[in-house]
Amino acid sequence: MTATEISSPNHAGGWGIGSPIRRSDLALLRKAIREGWDVPKGTRREIMDRLKECLESDRHNGRLAIRAAEVILEMSRQNLLTDDD
């Protein structure tokens, strides 16, 4: 695993089971959200769980956490967050 990725056994929105999350993946996700791609509610929950992993990870010098925060902000702008996010 490199310094800009985090892996998880969870499946979330196109990331395969156990696949790493890279900054480029988060940039693509942010673009998809900004362009209005359909994100089913169940998938949103899984995506948020993976994004929270990125935010809580301190071994990536913050770059991955910044990208995750940008995705969360974009989800908020597009009204894709629920009250429990």
N, C-alpha and C positions, 0 to 999 in steps of 0.2 A: 504494500500500500504506500502510495506517495504522500507527500506533505499536503496535497490539495484534494484528498478524497477521504471518504469515510464509508465503511461497509456496514451492512446490517442484514440479519436474516429475514427481515420483513420484505414483502413485495409492495411496491408503491408506484402507481401510475407510470408504468413503462420501465422502471428500474427493475430488473429481474431479482429474484430471490438471492440475497447475499451479494448483489452487485455493488460496486463502489459508487459513491456520488462524487462527481468532479465539478469544479467551477463551471466548466463548459456545459455540463448537464443542467446546472441551475440557470445559466444564461439562456439556454434553449427553452427551458420550462417557463421562465419569465416572459420570453418572447411569445410563446404559445398562449399564455394567459392574456397578455396585452392585446394579442390579435383575436381574442374571443373564442379560442378553441373550447369545445364542450369538455368540462371536467365534472364527471359524475360525483355526487355528494360523498359516496363511500370512498372514492379515490382521493378526494380532497383531504379526508381524515388521514389516510395513509401518507399522503404527501406531507401534511403538516407534521406527522410523527417523525418522518425522515428529516424535515427541515429543522425540527427541534433538536434532533441529534447533532446536526451541523452547528447549531447555535451553542449547544452545551459542550462541544468538543473544544478543548483548549490546546490541542497539540498541532494545530494547523496555522498558527500565527495569525489567526483572525480572518484570513482571506476567504475561506469557505463560509465562515459565519456571516461575513459581510454580504456575500452572494445570496445566502439563505434569507437574510433580512430583506434584501431587495425583492426576492420572490414573495415573501410574506406581505410586504408593502403593496406590491402589484396585485396580489390576491385581494387585499383590502380595498384597493381602488376599484376593483372589478366586482366588489360585493360577493366574493366567493368564500369569505370566512363566516363561520357560524359562531354563535355565542360561546360555545365551549372551546374554541380555538384560542 
